[in-house]
Amino acid sequence: MFTSDDAIVYLRPLTEEDVTDRYLAWFRDEEVTKFLESSNLTKADVIAFLRRGKEGGNYHMYAIVMKDTDTHVGNVKIGSIDEHHGVSGMSTLIGDRAVWGRGAGCDAIRIANKIAFDQYGIRKLSAGIYGENIGSIKAYTNAGWVIEGRQVGQYVVDGETRDGVLIACFNEKYFKRINDQFVSIGLPQ
């Protein structure tokens, strides 16, 4: 279990037992999947994905669990991990809409940052977000991520193009902030 004292959630490895009807309902909810590339997943799809991650070690899935109720409310994926460059993607889903706006996503991202940096030796995390997904942009930036750029016309939604936002989080072991910019300090000797 991974958490911090001030967080309202903890993270733990996502298991096959977590793939319940409630879990699968998140991926049928149009509001939840509005900015996702995955929807209408089956139990077999999710279990196969979990198994590939465990077997290959290229990505790691974590359940986001509310501390006060011990309820699984979402997931964090760290990966795909590029070990050569020390970089990785990260994606977060809060599937339980009852906890939206309470800070669960931001807390989960902060904890996942620490896992990625400390457990997997990641130098830099990055993600692409739909520009309209203000909730996710706020959650990530409040968790220490920065906006690196905008991708004009990156996504197609209902036949119309939408911009994307590139975000990143830098491991302070490899980067330092100078005048509100991150600068690589190289690899430790």
C-alpha positions as CSV (number, residue, x, y, z in Angstrom):
1,M,0.0,0.0,0.0
2,F,1.3,3.4,-0.9
3,T,0.0,6.7,0.5
4,S,0.9,9.9,2.3
5,D,-0.3,11.3,5.6
6,D,-2.3,14.1,4.0
7,A,-3.8,12.1,1.2
8,I,-7.5,10.9,1.1
9,V,-6.5,7.9,-0.9
10,Y,-4.0,5.1,-1.0
11,L,-2.7,3.1,-4.0
12,R,-2.3,-0.7,-4.1
13,P,-1.6,-3.0,-7.0
14,L,-4.8,-3.6,-9.1
15,T,-5.8,-7.2,-9.0
16,E,-8.1,-9.4,-11.1
17,E,-10.5,-9.5,-8.1
18,D,-10.9,-5.7,-8.6
19,V,-12.5,-6.3,-12.0
20,T,-16.1,-6.3,-10.8
21,D,-19.4,-5.3,-12.4
22,R,-19.0,-1.9,-10.7
23,Y,-15.6,-1.5,-12.2
24,L,-16.7,-2.5,-15.7
25,A,-19.7,0.0,-15.3
26,W,-17.1,2.9,-15.2
27,F,-16.1,2.0,-18.8
28,R,-19.8,2.1,-19.9
29,D,-20.4,5.5,-18.3
30,E,-20.3,8.1,-21.1
31,E,-19.3,10.8,-18.6
32,V,-16.4,8.8,-17.2
33,T,-15.1,7.7,-20.6
34,K,-15.6,11.1,-22.3
35,F,-11.9,11.7,-22.4
36,L,-10.7,8.1,-22.5
37,E,-9.5,6.0,-25.4
38,S,-11.1,2.9,-23.8
39,S,-14.7,2.2,-23.2
40,N,-17.1,-0.8,-23.0
41,L,-14.3,-3.1,-21.7
42,T,-15.1,-6.7,-20.9
43,K,-13.8,-8.5,-17.9
44,A,-11.7,-10.7,-20.2
45,D,-10.2,-7.5,-21.8
46,V,-9.2,-6.0,-18.4
47,I,-7.8,-9.3,-17.0
48,A,-5.7,-9.9,-20.1
49,F,-4.4,-6.3,-19.9
50,L,-3.5,-6.8,-16.2
51,R,-1.7,-10.1,-17.0
52,R,0.3,-8.5,-19.9
53,G,1.5,-5.8,-17.5
54,K,2.5,-8.2,-14.8
55,E,4.3,-10.6,-17.2
56,G,6.1,-7.9,-19.3
57,G,6.8,-5.4,-16.5
58,N,6.5,-2.5,-19.0
59,Y,3.5,-1.0,-17.2
60,H,2.0,-1.2,-13.7
61,M,-1.6,-0.8,-12.7
62,Y,-2.7,0.5,-9.3
63,A,-6.1,0.7,-7.6
64,I,-7.0,4.1,-6.2
65,V,-8.8,3.4,-2.9
66,M,-10.5,5.9,-0.5
67,K,-8.9,5.8,2.9
68,D,-12.1,6.5,4.8
69,T,-14.3,3.8,3.1
70,D,-11.7,1.4,1.7
71,T,-13.6,1.8,-1.6
72,H,-11.8,1.3,-5.0
73,V,-12.7,4.4,-7.0
74,G,-10.2,4.5,-9.9
75,N,-6.9,3.4,-11.3
76,V,-3.5,4.7,-12.1
77,K,-1.3,3.2,-14.8
78,I,2.5,3.8,-14.8
79,G,3.9,3.0,-18.2
80,S,4.8,2.2,-20.8
81,I,8.2,2.5,-19.3
82,D,11.2,3.2,-21.5
83,E,14.0,2.0,-19.4
84,H,16.8,3.2,-21.7
85,H,15.6,6.8,-21.5
86,G,14.1,6.6,-18.0
87,V,10.8,8.0,-19.1
88,S,7.3,6.8,-18.7
89,G,3.7,7.7,-19.4
90,M,1.1,7.9,-16.7
91,S,-2.7,7.8,-16.9
92,T,-5.3,8.2,-14.2
93,L,-9.0,7.3,-14.1
94,I,-11.5,8.2,-11.3
95,G,-14.3,6.0,-12.3
96,D,-16.5,6.6,-9.3
97,R,-18.2,10.0,-10.0
98,A,-19.3,10.4,-6.4
99,V,-15.7,11.3,-5.5
100,W,-15.0,13.7,-8.4
101,G,-13.9,17.1,-7.2
102,R,-12.7,15.9,-3.8
103,G,-9.0,15.7,-4.6
104,A,-8.7,11.9,-5.0
105,G,-7.2,12.2,-8.5
106,C,-4.6,14.8,-7.4
107,D,-3.6,12.7,-4.3
108,A,-3.4,9.5,-6.4
109,I,-1.1,11.3,-9.0
110,R,1.2,12.6,-6.2
111,I,1.5,9.1,-4.8
112,A,2.0,7.6,-8.2
113,N,4.7,10.2,-9.0
114,K,6.6,8.9,-5.9
115,I,6.2,5.3,-6.9
116,A,7.4,6.0,-10.5
117,F,10.4,7.9,-9.3
118,D,11.4,5.8,-6.3
119,Q,10.3,2.2,-7.3
120,Y,10.9,2.3,-11.0
121,G,13.7,5.0,-11.3
122,I,11.8,7.1,-13.8
123,R,13.5,10.4,-14.7
124,K,10.4,12.0,-16.3
125,L,6.7,11.2,-16.5
126,S,4.5,12.5,-19.3
127,A,1.0,12.4,-20.5
128,G,-1.3,13.8,-23.1
129,I,-4.7,15.1,-22.1
130,Y,-7.7,16.4,-24.1
131,G,-7.5,20.2,-23.8
132,E,-11.2,20.3,-22.7
133,N,-10.5,17.9,-19.8
134,I,-10.0,20.8,-17.3
135,G,-10.5,18.5,-14.2
136,S,-7.5,16.2,-15.2
137,I,-5.3,19.2,-16.1
138,K,-6.0,20.7,-12.7
139,A,-5.4,17.4,-10.9
140,Y,-2.1,16.8,-12.6
141,T,-0.8,20.4,-12.3
142,N,-1.8,20.5,-8.6
143,A,0.2,17.3,-8.2
144,G,3.4,18.9,-9.4
145,W,3.1,18.4,-13.2
146,V,3.7,21.2,-15.7
147,I,2.2,21.9,-19.1
148,E,4.9,21.4,-21.7
149,G,2.8,22.2,-24.8
150,R,-0.3,22.1,-26.8
151,Q,-1.1,19.7,-29.6
152,V,-3.3,21.5,-32.1
153,G,-6.0,19.2,-33.5
154,Q,-4.6,16.1,-31.8
155,Y,-7.9,14.3,-31.1
156,V,-11.1,13.7,-33.1
157,V,-14.3,13.8,-31.1
158,D,-17.7,13.4,-32.7
159,G,-16.1,14.3,-36.1
160,E,-14.4,17.5,-34.8
161,T,-10.8,18.0,-33.9
162,R,-9.8,18.9,-30.4
163,D,-6.5,20.1,-29.0
164,G,-4.4,18.1,-26.7
165,V,-2.2,19.3,-23.8
166,L,1.2,17.7,-23.1
167,I,2.1,17.6,-19.4
168,A,5.1,16.3,-17.5
169,C,6.5,15.7,-14.1
170,F,10.3,15.7,-13.5
171,N,12.2,13.7,-10.9
172,E,14.2,16.1,-8.9
173,K,17.1,13.6,-8.8
174,Y,17.7,14.4,-12.5
175,F,16.2,17.9,-12.9
176,K,16.2,21.2,-11.1
177,R,13.9,24.2,-11.4
178,I,15.5,27.5,-12.5
179,N,13.3,30.5,-13.1
180,D,10.2,28.3,-13.2
181,Q,11.8,26.1,-15.9
182,F,13.1,22.5,-15.5
183,V,16.7,21.9,-16.5
184,S,18.3,18.5,-16.7
185,I,21.2,18.1,-14.3
186,G,22.2,14.8,-16.0
187,L,22.5,11.3,-14.7
188,P,23.9,10.6,-11.2
189,Q,27.6,9.5,-11.3
